[in-house]
């Protein structure tokens, strides 16, 4: 497992960026939300999702970070330079910390990716299985990751638009365009 910071500190792909964050309330839940304004990258990043290549990071893109206090995941909504969502990335976390200027999460490898049309897929199963075989995660953590990922996929299946509404609310609270 790795501790990862929401501001992407140390990510070598980012050559120049700005980061803004705040703790907000959304439907009675505390959320730390932040936005990375990507000014310059070393190289664009394209990832495969649902048998297509999706450009998720390039100059002018923005990544909205959403860290809900009472959920077992965090969300990164990736926007292109025209403010069009290109991907919703759900990181499954063992725990996370809503601390301004130091927000972080303990990532347990397994992730769910969703396209703006609501289609989704489970990814990084190889990583969690390898971590389990190396005893870097316990059986309980492994089972927890799959259970949490299945919960995310069930939520996506029931009502993908809830995540669009949450992202829109976060952007408004951050006083960002959209």
Secondary structure, 3 states (H helix, E strand, C coil): CEEEECCCCCCCCEEEEEEEEEEEEECCEEEEEEEEEEEEECCCEEEEECCEEEEEECCCCEEEEEEECCCCEEEEEEECCCCCEEEEEEEEEEEEECCCCCCEEEEEEEEEEECCCCCEEEECHHHHHHHHHCCCCCHHHHHHHHHHHHHHHHHHHHHCHHHHHHHHHHHHHCCCCC
